[in-house]
Amino acid sequence: MAVEVKLPRLGQGMESGTIVKWLKAEGEPVRKGEPLYELDTDKVTQEVEAEADGVLLAIEVREGEVPVGRTIAVIGAPGETFEVTAPAPAAPAASPVAPVPAEPAVPAPPTANGGRVKASPLARRIARERGIELRGLVGTGPEGRIVAEDVERAAAGAPAPAAAPAAPVEGVELVPLTSLRKTIARRMTEAWQAPAFQITMSADMTRAQELRARLVELQAGEGAKPTISDVLTKVCAAALMRHRAVNARFAGDAIELHPTANIGIAVALPGGLVVPVIRSCERRTIAELANARADVVGRAREGKLTQADLDGGTFTISNLGMYGVEGFVAVLNPPEAAILAVGAIEEKPVVRDGDLEIVPLMHMTLTCDHRSLDGATAAEFLGTVKAFLEEPGLAL
C-alpha cells in the first residue's frame, strides 16, 4: 500500500520547512531509514530519512517552503496506483462573487476558522510582544501565512517584499542572507527585547589547568582530548544543579525549572553561529563531555546537525578564549535564562596576603534574563562556578 511522505515537525514550534533538494529521483528504490531529501528549517539543514521501503512513486513538491503535514511524496510498490490526500481547503468566501474594490487596496491577510488570521506561533508571539496587529500584515509564508519575518519587517517599518528594491551602489557586494543568518538575525532581535543584565567574575585557573593536564595524561590518546571548555561544562552543570533557578527557560507566563543541565556550546561556522546541546551534563564525566563535545562540534562543521541537536537547551556557554579575547558580553539565547561568556586564560598579578603573585585568571561574564533571574541569584551561581573552577574536586 502506498505511503504518503508528509513534511515532519522536527522541533517545537516548527510550522514549515524548505525542501532544498531530493536525494532520490522518481522511480528509484528507497529503503526505510535511508536519506530521502534535504530539509532547511529555521535552525539547520538536515537530511530526512525515508519512512518506508519501496519505490519513490512521485515527488509532489520539488523544492521550496512547505507547511508541516503537507504530502510531499509517495512511496509504494513499483507501478502501484495511488491518490494523494488533498490539503485542507481554505475557508470559503462569504459571497460566491468577489467584490471589485473601487481603488487599489493592501491585500488582507488570509484567514481561516471563522476569520482567525493565519500566522505561525512565533509570529503571533513577536506581534503580541511588540503590539503589532496581525490583520494589518501581508503574509509571505505558505498559503499566505504570516511568519516571523513579516512581523519583524512591520516592526522595523520596512516596506513589503513587493516594493521595488533600491538601486545598487557601485562596488558594493550584496550577500543574500542564508537561512542560518536569517535565523540568527531573528533570534538576536528576540534576545534584544529581553531585559538583560550582566555580572562578571574572574577565576584562578591553576587547579583547573592541573586537572585538565592530568586528564589528558590518563586518557592515553583514547577518545577526544579534554579541554578547559569541557572542565567548564562539567563545573557549570554541577553549579546549575545547585542553583536550579539559573537552569531555566522563560515561558511567557511561567518560568520552566529543568531537572537536568542541557548545556549548549556555541560553535562558530563560516556562515554563522550554531549552538548544539549536550544533554544531562551533570551525569557525565569530563571525558564523556569531551567526546560529546567533539561529536557535536564535528557534525556542526560538517553541516550534519539535526534539529534534535539544537533543541532543549537550558544554559549556554560561549568561549572566545581561543581567539585571545580577554572578556566579552554574550547575547542571550532565548528562552534560556542565562548565557556564560568566557575569555582567554591570562597570567596576571594578584595580591594575596600582602604578597604579589602571578596567577592564570579567566574572565567570565554571565548575561541573564531579568524576567527569570535576579542579580543575587545570578551572583550566587557565578560564585559557585568560580569556586568549582578554583577547586574542581568540589564539583565532582
N, C-alpha and C positions, 0 to 999 in steps of 0.2 A: 504494500500500500504506500502510495506517495506521501512524503513528509514535507510539509511546508517549513522552510527555514525563515524564521522571524528574527528581526533585529532584537538582540537581547539587551536587558538592562544590566549593565556591568558595574554600576555603582549607585549609591544612594543619591537620589536627586537627578539622575540621568534621564533626560526626556527624549533625546535624539542622538544620533551619531552620523558620521560622514563616511560612506564607503569609499575607500581610496582606490583599491584595485582587487580583482578576483585572482586567486591563485590557481583556480581550476577553470577550464572552459566548458561550455555546454557539451554534453555527450561524454565527458571524461568520467571515469570511475572515481569514487571517493570512498574513504573508509572513516568510520566514526573515530573522532579524536585527531584526524588529520587536518592541518591548516587549510581553511577554505577561502578566506578573504581577509583583507586588512581593513580595520575599522579605526577611524580617528574620532576620539571623544574629546571632551574639553580638557582632559588631563594628559592623555597618552595615545599613541598609535600602537595598536597591537593586532596580532593575528587571532582570528576567531576560528575555532575548530568546528568541523562537521559534527552534527548530532546523530547521524545515521549512516549506515553503509548503503551503497547503491551507485547510481549514475546521476550526475548533475543534469537533470532533465531540462531545466530552464532557469535563467537568471532574470528575475523580474525588475531589479534595479541595478543598473550597471555601475553607477557611481553617484556621489552627491549625498546630501543630508536626508536622513530618513528618520521618522519618529519610531520610538521603541514599540515593538509589537507588530510592525508592518511586515508582511511577507516579502522577502527579497529574493527567494529562490525556491526551487523544488527539487527534492532528491527522491528517486524511486528506482524501479526496475527498468531495464532497457525497453523502450517502446511503450511503456505504460502511459495510459491517458490520465489526465488529471484536470482539476478545476480549482483555480486559486480563489481563496476566500477574499471577497471584495472588502476594502476598508470601509469602516462605518461612514455613512454619508453625513454631510454637514446638515445642520438643521434647515428645514425648508423655509423659504422666504414667506413673509406674511401674505404677499399677493403673488399670483402666477405671473403678473406682468410687472417688471421693474420700472418704477417711475423714472422719467428722464429729468435730471436736475436742470434747473434754469441756468446755472453757471457752474464752472468747474469747482469741485469741492475736494477736500482731502478725504481719501477713502477711509471709511470707518474700519476699525479692526474687526476681523471675523469673530463671530460669537457662536456659541452652542449652548445646549442645556438651558433653554429659556432666556437667552440673552447674556449669558456669562462670557466674558472676554476670554479668548483662548490665549493663554500665556503659560510659560514654564514656571515651576515653583520658584526658581531663583529670580526670574524676572519680577514675579509678584513680591518677593521679599525685598528686593532692591527698591522697587517702586514704593512699597509701604514705608521703608526707612527714609526715603528722600521726598516723600509727599508728592509723588507723581501720579496723575490719573491715567490708568491704562487705556481707558476708552479714547483718549486723545492720540494714541500712538498707532503707527502702522507696523505690523509685524513682518519680519523678514525670514522667519523660520518656516518649517514645513507647514503647508496649507495656511500660510499667513499667521502662524503662531508668533506671538510676541516673545522674544528671547532677551537675555540679559543685555546684549549689545544694544538692542533698541532702546531700552530704558536708560542705559549709560549715555547714549547719544542724545537723548532728550534732556538728561540732567546737565550735560555739558553745553546744551544749546546748539549742538551741531545739526546741520541740515540732514534730511532724509537721504538714503543712499541714491535716490534717483536724481539728486541735484547734480548739476554739471560740475566736473572737477576743475579746480583752479589750473591755470596754465603752468606747465612745468618750468622750473627755474633752470637756466642753462648750467650744466656742470654738476647739478645735484642728482645723486642716485637715489631712486625710490626703491626701498626694500619692503615688499609686501609682508605683512605680519603673518607668521605661521600660526597654526592652531595653538601651539605651545606659547608663543608670545602673546597671543590674544588672551589666553587663559591667565598668564602672568599679569597682564595689564588689568584684567578684571579682578583678580584676587588681590592685587596690591591696592586697587581702588577700594575694595571692600575693607581691607585692613586699615586704610587711612580713615575710614569712618568710625573706627573704634576708638574710644577714649583711652589711649595708651600712656603708660609711664615707664621709666627705666630706672634701674638701680645697678650699681657697679661694685665689684669687689675684685681683689687680686689674691691669688693663692700661691703659696710656696710649693713649687712642684718637685722639690727634692725627692720626697718619698715616692711620689707617683712615677717619676722617671726611673728610680731604682726598681720599682715593681715591674714596670714595662720591660726594662732590660733583663730582669730575672725571668720573666715570662718568655721572652724571645729565646733565652738560653735553654730553658726547659723544653721549649717547643721542638727543638732539634730539626727544624726545617719542615715539619709536618703541618699542613694547613696554612691559613693566612697568618702573616706575621702581625702580632698585636701592635697597635699603635696607641699613642696618648689619647686619640679620639675614642678608641674602644674602652680604655680605662675611664674616660669621662662619661661615656654612655652608661657604663655599669654604675658609676657613682651617682649620676643623675637619677637612674632608675631606683636605686636604694633611697635616695632623698625624696623622690616622688611618693614612695610608699609611706614615708613618714609624714609627708605633707600632702595629703590627698587633695586639698583644695587647689593645688597647682596642677595636678594631673586631671585637668578638667576641660570641658568644652562648653562654650556659651550657646544655649539653645533658645534664645529669644525670651521666653517667659520662664526659663528654668536654667539651672547650671548642672551639667552632667558630671558627676564624680565617677571616674572609672577605676575599676579594681586592679587593672594591670597597666604597666608602663609601656605603651606602644610609641616608641620614640622615632621620629622622623629625622633622617640625616640629609641635610641639604647637599645636593650634588650639582656642580656647575657643568653644563654641557655647552657645546658651541652654539646651540640655538636657544639657550635659556637655562632655567633652573628647575630641577625636579626634586621632590622630597619623598623618596621611598621610605617605607615604615618598617622597622624591626619590631616585632611583637613580643610581648611578655619579656622585656629585657631584664626585669628583676629576677627572673628564674634562670637566666643563662649565665654561664661563666664568661670571663673576659675572652677566653679562647673561642668559645662558641659565638660570642658577639663579633669577634674579628672575622670569623668565617661567614657569618650572616651579612656583615657589612661589605666584605669583599664580593659576595654574591650579588647583592642588590646594586652596588656601585658598578660592577662589571656589566650587569644587564642593562643598567641605565645608559652607559656609554655605548652599548651595542644597540640601543633602541628596542630592547626586548622586555621592558617592564610591562606588567599588566595593570589593569585598573585596581585589582586587589592589592597590588604592591603599594599603592598610593593612598588607599582609603584607611580610615580608622585611627589616624594618629592622635595622640593625646598630649604630645610635647615635642618640640623640635630643637635640634642643635645645629647651629651654623658656625663652621670653623674656617676662618680665613688665615689662621696662623701660618700655614704653609706658603702663603704669599708675602710673608713678612709684615702683615698688618698687625699693629700693636693692639688696637681695640676698635670696635665699631658698634653701631646700633643696628640690630636686625629688625626687619618689619614683621609684625605679627603674621602668623599663619592661621587665619580664621578657619573654624571657630575655636581653635585651641586657645587656652588661657594665657600661655606664655611661650617664649622662644628664647634660647640662650645663645648669645653671640660670644665667640671665643677667639682671642688673638694669639699671637706668637708667644712662645716662652722665651723670655729675655733675662739675662743676668743683670740685676740692678742692686744698688747699695741699699741696705736696710739697717736701721739702728735697732739693736736688741740689747736690753740691759746695759745701755750706755756704750756698747761696742758696735762698730761698723762692720757689717758682713755683706758679702756678695751672694745674692740668693736668686735662683731661677724663678721668676714670677710670671704668672699668666693672668692677663686681664680678662675679666668676664663681665658682660652686661646682660642683664635679664630684662627683656621687654614684656610687659604684662598688660592684659586687657582689664581695665579698671572696673568693667562691669562684672567680671568674675573674681578679681583679686583686689585686696587692699595692700598698701605698702608694707605693713608689718608682717603679714603672712608671706609676702614675696621675699622680704628681707630674711625671715627665718629660714626659708627654703634655701636661698643662696648661701646663707651662713652654713647650713648643713653640707651643701656641695663643697664649699671651701674646706670645712673640717674633714670631710671624707677624702679630699684630694691630698690634704696635708698629712693625713694618717689613713691610708686606704684600708687598713685592716678593720676600721670601724664600719665600712660599707659591706664587708663580706659576711 
